[in-house]
Amino acid sequence: MKKAQLMQLFLVIVLITLSHPVFSQLQRNFPPDSKLGKLTAVSFPQFTINGQKMIMAPGGQIRGVDNLIILPSVANYIGTVRYQLDIMGNLHRVWILTPDEVKAAEHQGQQIPAPKKRFFFF
């Protein structure tokens, strides 16, 4: 009886060890209507993406690099993000990108739009 239990334990350990690389290959799939942008300022509920001020929609989500939800009131990230707007033009979802995801987006031909040039304070 002990030999059978030992063999089962060994089999479980082997399967867990072999399945680990599978989980490291998971990639986040972003909606097709999401856009690439540069987040430069956060003052909840206002976010500045690509030089344009946007307001977080009610129920909006911010997801970190580990795909966990970050509370908008404590989000202080500045960098490249992918974002999705709702029907009213407010931020619906924001994903903070890893460096690999930024490279993959640039490799697919997506570029971060340059901020609009302004004359003085306009």
Beta strands, then each sheet from edge to edge (+ up, - down):
strand 1: 35-43
strand 2: 46-49
strand 3: 52-63
strand 4: 69-70
strand 5: 79-85
strand 6: 91-96
sheet 1: 4+ 3- 2+ 1- 5+ 6-
end
